[in-house]
Amino acid sequence: MREIVVFSGSAHTGLAEQICKDLGVPLSPVEIHRFSNDCLQVQLQANCRQRDVYIVQPLVPPTQDHLMELLLMIDAARGASAQQITAVIPHYAYARSDKKDASRISIGGRLVADMLTTAGANRVLTMSLHAPQVHGFFSVPVDHLTAIGILADHFRGRDLSDTVVVSPDLGNAKTATQFARLLGLPVAAGSKQRLADDRVVIDTIVGDVSGKRAIVLDDEIATGGSIIELLDRLKDRGCTSAAVACTHGLFAGPAVERLRSHPSITEVISTDTVPRPAGFPDLQVTSVAGLFAEAIKRIHDGESVSSLFDGVDPTHAPPQPKLPF
């Protein structure tokens, strides 16, 4: 069996260290040097020859720097004769750029996927892509993990009477429905129109929220504009309070202040796919390191990754018999 070697860029070494602890392997060192002309150089400080190499690097701000680090580490591993290179990207930032919705606009999600493959990645391991079709941008195998089971565990054992799961938009409603089924709750969703990166309008709420507590579920929270707009509309519809849960808690710009000061919010929970933000001591963070470690182990051993989500996400259900023609 090939040896596992794990490296990490500078984006989130804490997560990489916890993944390695759960795997029972050391985190191998990497030297990253920035030259006076702002170019980066990467040197992997462990033997990669004929090894199974995993490079952990979420694409978080400064996103372009961290993306370049990842590409250089992949290229270095390929040049060092690694047997297989897996890019472990807990947060794939460019998943939001998944379609041409304006004239002469780039599709960054596909471009970055091509760059990773060109650099030498043989496989990608990621979590909760903003748009499922981004999976198809890659020409190499992609293992797409979900955190809804872990987030649901946070709420189990509580009194969830008069509680409803709410999606900020209709695009995320399918995931919110799966999450609601895990907790045996009804689901509602906002009808959202985005005006700018941090400005949205929610003109209606689909579902009954009057007199109920909400669990607002989103895949990613950046500036918090969508969440605040949703909470205001929920209050208008008679919702009494809300817990906010997300997979990728970026909390950029005014997000922390917005969420900490909103009177409807009872708690905010996120996972550690991205580093914990400063100035948010009340944020509850649940770790996905064990899930990534188990996925890496299964990839290495040639076992099923999708079976991790039996009973959690029906998209990972066993194959169904083909329909007769």
Secondary structure, 3 states (H helix, E strand, C coil): CCCEEEEECCCCHHHHHHHHHHHCCCECCEEEEECCCCCEEEEECCCCECCEEEEECCCCCCHHHHHHHHHHHHHHHHHCCECEEEEEECCCHHHHCCCCCCCCCCCHHHHHHHHHHHHCCCEEEEECCCCHHHHHHCCCCEEEECCHHHHHHHHCCCCCCCEEEEECCHHHHHHHHHHHHHHCCCEEEEEEEEEECCEEEEEEEECCCCCCEEEEEEEEECCCHHHHHHHHHHHHCCCCEEEEEEEEECCCCCHHHHHHHCCCEEEEEEECCCCCCCCCCCCEEECCHHHHHHHHHHHHHCCCCHHHHCCCCHHHCCCCCCCCC
